[in-house]
């Protein structure tokens, strides 16, 4: 049997005889056009379009879709034109071929050029207007993935990543599991080969044990189904490798700890039988709490319907069951191809029939920036979806990672702007709490505080919410934008131990402008305040700059030490940091629970926690806790998550112990210098007098004093920015220098070292000059900021 005969045999089951002749004609046309072409594997090129057509035939695609699959590479790779295709097979086939051809010219990359992004954007719009273009491209991509071993390694990675980030989510969006699962597994094989082989070996080795377990389940369930006269098909299905790998990463488990590597599927005749079987399974085995999902009453956005439940099967082994009708099973396997392709003669998918198509077109109209369009497309359209309920029972469709704030803005922009409290399933939760399938959400607004907070951009995931928040701040006055941006940046810099924006050096401010391409500090802060400049970009620059400003010798030494520790003591080395936080709160019952729950929800462990009442205000509490965090991003996220509680007044990072040690050592050095003349006088009275030692102590002491005062200034600027930004600091610094001067004069008077008074006063003058210059620049920066 020839290749095309296999396709004809498959489509004969659902297409009329007159359609078969056109399909054979398209095959002969394509074979003649590709006769001189070979694939990378050395096989005739015609194999590829035929395989694409065969994949579509398994989805029961319509006549024109099968024909377009056979012809999809003809205009691009041969001398045959699209006009000839249209003349021979009609405008509808030519439209599909043209759509697939255009899409083939665009290669998605992590950092695409503007031209590439614009082209990809147009292709999504073409696909949104006719779903069959997507199906043909998915079939084309699946066969290419099957033969990916014949291309270069760098091309393998690019194609696999493009498939995983764009085409596999599209298959999921359409509910075409027959295409999604193999696409993801092929990507898994090429992007993570070691993990793929390890998982594949484990699945193969445990296959016999799973088969025996499935037989045991079948025997028990079949007996009960016959007893209650329920006609059903029962089968066990192993989950595809990539979904198992994702679960391992998500739950931080080894493959041996994943219990639902396979699922039992029960297919019945009616919806009533679905619920009868569900009750029967729950009667046989105890259900696992929180693992029941009713996708029949509440289908997924791609139309998927089924009942999912997990029970403790024989020997207490957790087992997942999927219960559905034959119609639901066909829809689950072939997705949109089952019922949407035949809605019209041309197979065009009306916008109103699919929310995700509407989302793409809405994004196209609202988002002008191409890069943002792709990112928001991946966020809003490609993510798994959940349904949540309003208090009145209305359903709201949101991405899986959506928060209460996303829900509020989805209901109405004004509700989002006024949101102050959230209640999920009758329990108060922070506004940034992530929602789960089936949650009932109520948002309480405050009419006296109209408007969102700038930090909310970090708490929302949907494009609708982000756009509404940005629009609000774009309409603020320029002065207000600068104020918001300054407060936002100052808070983050304080968490990093870098002080506020006003305390940055001129060099650091110029670095910000040059790297972020802004003309002035005001323009940068305004962009930050309105949300057009992401705070992450600024913070990332500071973290990067902080590394580069260190002396190379210390940086090299640090890297060498890190390498030694990593290789010699791999268990002792951890890429984490111990962080101490101070949380000031208004006392209320349950707040401590909320704080610890938030920390636990981020997967963080509390090493120590100390809570007490404020010494100055008995209505306030102070919590000090120590955590292990990996990077500054986690610190920032934790602080933001805690500050969203109304009763949390501030979250600040406490100084590490070594910094306190350094601080007090500096103070001790100053104190010792101020008192050492008296010690020297005592020694002199007891008969000890050495000119060299006394002169050396004086010179070394003056140098040490200069060093300590300069370092104390820098240390205070970064660690205590509020203290550095007051006159008290400069008065204290001046008094310190006056005390040092008095000490030197006393020493010269009593000990009489053999140094010239001119030299001593010159050194003191330099100390005062340094202090005066620093104060001048401090005042100048303050005036510019004001």
Secondary structure as the mmCIF struct_conf table of DSSP 4:
data_model
#
loop_
_struct_conf.conf_type_id
_struct_conf.id
_struct_conf.beg_label_comp_id
_struct_conf.beg_label_asym_id
_struct_conf.beg_label_seq_id
_struct_conf.end_label_comp_id
_struct_conf.end_label_asym_id
_struct_conf.end_label_seq_id
HELX_RH_AL_P HELX_RH_AL_P1 UNK A 3 UNK A 11
TURN_TY1_P TURN_TY1_P1 UNK A 12 UNK A 14
BEND BEND1 UNK A 15 UNK A 15
HELX_RH_AL_P HELX_RH_AL_P2 UNK A 17 UNK A 33
TURN_TY1_P TURN_TY1_P2 UNK A 34 UNK A 36
STRN STRN1 UNK A 38 UNK A 38
TURN_TY1_P TURN_TY1_P3 UNK A 40 UNK A 41
BEND BEND2 UNK A 42 UNK A 43
STRN STRN2 UNK A 44 UNK A 44
TURN_TY1_P TURN_TY1_P4 UNK A 45 UNK A 45
HELX_RH_AL_P HELX_RH_AL_P3 UNK A 46 UNK A 58
TURN_TY1_P TURN_TY1_P5 UNK A 59 UNK A 60
HELX_RH_AL_P HELX_RH_AL_P4 UNK A 63 UNK A 71
TURN_TY1_P TURN_TY1_P6 UNK A 72 UNK A 73
HELX_RH_AL_P HELX_RH_AL_P5 UNK A 74 UNK A 77
BEND BEND3 UNK A 78 UNK A 79
HELX_RH_AL_P HELX_RH_AL_P6 UNK A 82 UNK A 89
HELX_RH_AL_P HELX_RH_AL_P7 UNK A 91 UNK A 104
TURN_TY1_P TURN_TY1_P7 UNK A 105 UNK A 105
TURN_TY1_P TURN_TY1_P8 UNK A 110 UNK A 111
HELX_RH_AL_P HELX_RH_AL_P8 UNK A 114 UNK A 129
HELX_RH_AL_P HELX_RH_AL_P9 UNK A 131 UNK A 146
TURN_TY1_P TURN_TY1_P9 UNK A 147 UNK A 147
HELX_RH_3T_P HELX_RH_3T_P1 UNK A 148 UNK A 150
BEND BEND4 UNK A 151 UNK A 151
HELX_RH_AL_P HELX_RH_AL_P10 UNK A 153 UNK A 162
HELX_RH_PI_P HELX_RH_PI_P1 UNK A 163 UNK A 167
HELX_RH_AL_P HELX_RH_AL_P11 UNK A 168 UNK A 174
TURN_TY1_P TURN_TY1_P10 UNK A 175 UNK A 175
HELX_RH_AL_P HELX_RH_AL_P12 UNK A 177 UNK A 191
BEND BEND5 UNK A 192 UNK A 192
HELX_RH_AL_P HELX_RH_AL_P13 UNK A 193 UNK A 205
TURN_TY1_P TURN_TY1_P11 UNK A 206 UNK A 206
HELX_RH_AL_P HELX_RH_AL_P14 UNK A 207 UNK A 227
TURN_TY1_P TURN_TY1_P12 UNK A 228 UNK A 229
STRN STRN3 UNK A 232 UNK A 238
HELX_LH_PP_P HELX_LH_PP_P1 UNK A 239 UNK A 240
HELX_RH_AL_P HELX_RH_AL_P15 UNK A 241 UNK A 251
TURN_TY1_P TURN_TY1_P13 UNK A 252 UNK A 252
HELX_RH_3T_P HELX_RH_3T_P2 UNK A 255 UNK A 257
BEND BEND6 UNK A 261 UNK A 261
STRN STRN4 UNK A 262 UNK A 268
BEND BEND7 UNK A 269 UNK A 270
HELX_RH_AL_P HELX_RH_AL_P16 UNK A 271 UNK A 284
BEND BEND8 UNK A 285 UNK A 285
STRN STRN5 UNK A 286 UNK A 287
HELX_LH_PP_P HELX_LH_PP_P2 UNK A 288 UNK A 288
TURN_TY1_P TURN_TY1_P14 UNK A 289 UNK A 290
STRN STRN6 UNK A 293 UNK A 294
TURN_TY1_P TURN_TY1_P15 UNK A 295 UNK A 297
BEND BEND9 UNK A 298 UNK A 298
TURN_TY1_P TURN_TY1_P16 UNK A 301 UNK A 302
STRN STRN7 UNK A 307 UNK A 312
HELX_RH_3T_P HELX_RH_3T_P3 UNK A 314 UNK A 316
STRN STRN8 UNK A 318 UNK A 325
HELX_RH_AL_P HELX_RH_AL_P17 UNK A 326 UNK A 334
TURN_TY1_P TURN_TY1_P17 UNK A 335 UNK A 335
HELX_RH_AL_P HELX_RH_AL_P18 UNK A 336 UNK A 339
TURN_TY1_P TURN_TY1_P18 UNK A 340 UNK A 340
HELX_RH_3T_P HELX_RH_3T_P4 UNK A 341 UNK A 343
BEND BEND10 UNK A 344 UNK A 344
TURN_TY1_P TURN_TY1_P19 UNK A 345 UNK A 346
HELX_RH_3T_P HELX_RH_3T_P5 UNK A 351 UNK A 353
HELX_RH_AL_P HELX_RH_AL_P19 UNK A 355 UNK A 366
HELX_RH_AL_P HELX_RH_AL_P20 UNK A 370 UNK A 376
HELX_RH_PI_P HELX_RH_PI_P2 UNK A 377 UNK A 381
BEND BEND11 UNK A 382 UNK A 383
STRN STRN9 UNK A 385 UNK A 389
TURN_TY1_P TURN_TY1_P20 UNK A 391 UNK A 392
BEND BEND12 UNK A 393 UNK A 393
STRN STRN10 UNK A 395 UNK A 399
TURN_TY1_P TURN_TY1_P21 UNK A 400 UNK A 401
STRN STRN11 UNK A 403 UNK A 403
HELX_RH_AL_P HELX_RH_AL_P21 UNK A 404 UNK A 411
HELX_RH_AL_P HELX_RH_AL_P22 UNK A 413 UNK A 418
STRN STRN12 UNK A 419 UNK A 424
TURN_TY1_P TURN_TY1_P22 UNK A 425 UNK A 426
STRN STRN13 UNK A 427 UNK A 429
TURN_TY1_P TURN_TY1_P23 UNK A 431 UNK A 432
HELX_LH_PP_P HELX_LH_PP_P3 UNK A 433 UNK A 433
STRN STRN14 UNK A 434 UNK A 434
HELX_LH_PP_P HELX_LH_PP_P4 UNK A 435 UNK A 435
TURN_TY1_P TURN_TY1_P24 UNK A 437 UNK A 438
STRN STRN15 UNK A 440 UNK A 440
STRN STRN16 UNK A 441 UNK A 445
TURN_TY1_P TURN_TY1_P25 UNK A 447 UNK A 448
BEND BEND13 UNK A 449 UNK A 449
BEND BEND14 UNK A 451 UNK A 451
HELX_RH_3T_P HELX_RH_3T_P6 UNK A 454 UNK A 458
TURN_TY1_P TURN_TY1_P26 UNK A 459 UNK A 459
BEND BEND15 UNK A 462 UNK A 462
HELX_RH_AL_P HELX_RH_AL_P23 UNK A 463 UNK A 474
TURN_TY1_P TURN_TY1_P27 UNK A 475 UNK A 475
BEND BEND16 UNK A 476 UNK A 476
HELX_RH_AL_P HELX_RH_AL_P24 UNK A 478 UNK A 495
TURN_TY1_P TURN_TY1_P28 UNK A 496 UNK A 497
HELX_RH_3T_P HELX_RH_3T_P7 UNK A 501 UNK A 503
BEND BEND17 UNK A 504 UNK A 504
HELX_RH_AL_P HELX_RH_AL_P25 UNK A 506 UNK A 516
TURN_TY1_P TURN_TY1_P29 UNK A 517 UNK A 517
BEND BEND18 UNK A 519 UNK A 520
HELX_RH_AL_P HELX_RH_AL_P26 UNK A 521 UNK A 530
TURN_TY1_P TURN_TY1_P30 UNK A 531 UNK A 531
BEND BEND19 UNK A 532 UNK A 533
HELX_RH_AL_P HELX_RH_AL_P27 UNK A 535 UNK A 548
TURN_TY1_P TURN_TY1_P31 UNK A 549 UNK A 549
BEND BEND20 UNK A 550 UNK A 550
HELX_RH_AL_P HELX_RH_AL_P28 UNK A 552 UNK A 568
TURN_TY1_P TURN_TY1_P32 UNK A 570 UNK A 572
BEND BEND21 UNK A 575 UNK A 575
STRN STRN17 UNK A 577 UNK A 586
TURN_TY1_P TURN_TY1_P33 UNK A 589 UNK A 590
HELX_RH_AL_P HELX_RH_AL_P29 UNK A 591 UNK A 601
TURN_TY1_P TURN_TY1_P34 UNK A 602 UNK A 603
STRN STRN18 UNK A 606 UNK A 613
BEND BEND22 UNK A 615 UNK A 616
TURN_TY1_P TURN_TY1_P35 UNK A 618 UNK A 619
STRN STRN19 UNK A 620 UNK A 629
BEND BEND23 UNK A 630 UNK A 631
HELX_RH_AL_P HELX_RH_AL_P30 UNK A 632 UNK A 643
TURN_TY1_P TURN_TY1_P36 UNK A 644 UNK A 644
BEND BEND24 UNK A 645 UNK A 645
TURN_TY1_P TURN_TY1_P37 UNK A 646 UNK A 647
STRN STRN20 UNK A 648 UNK A 654
HELX_LH_PP_P HELX_LH_PP_P5 UNK A 655 UNK A 656
HELX_RH_AL_P HELX_RH_AL_P31 UNK A 657 UNK A 685
TURN_TY1_P TURN_TY1_P38 UNK A 686 UNK A 687
HELX_RH_AL_P HELX_RH_AL_P32 UNK A 691 UNK A 719
HELX_RH_AL_P HELX_RH_AL_P33 UNK A 721 UNK A 724
TURN_TY1_P TURN_TY1_P39 UNK A 725 UNK A 725
BEND BEND25 UNK A 726 UNK A 726
HELX_RH_AL_P HELX_RH_AL_P34 UNK A 727 UNK A 750
TURN_TY1_P TURN_TY1_P40 UNK A 751 UNK A 751
BEND BEND26 UNK A 754 UNK A 755
HELX_RH_AL_P HELX_RH_AL_P35 UNK A 757 UNK A 785
#
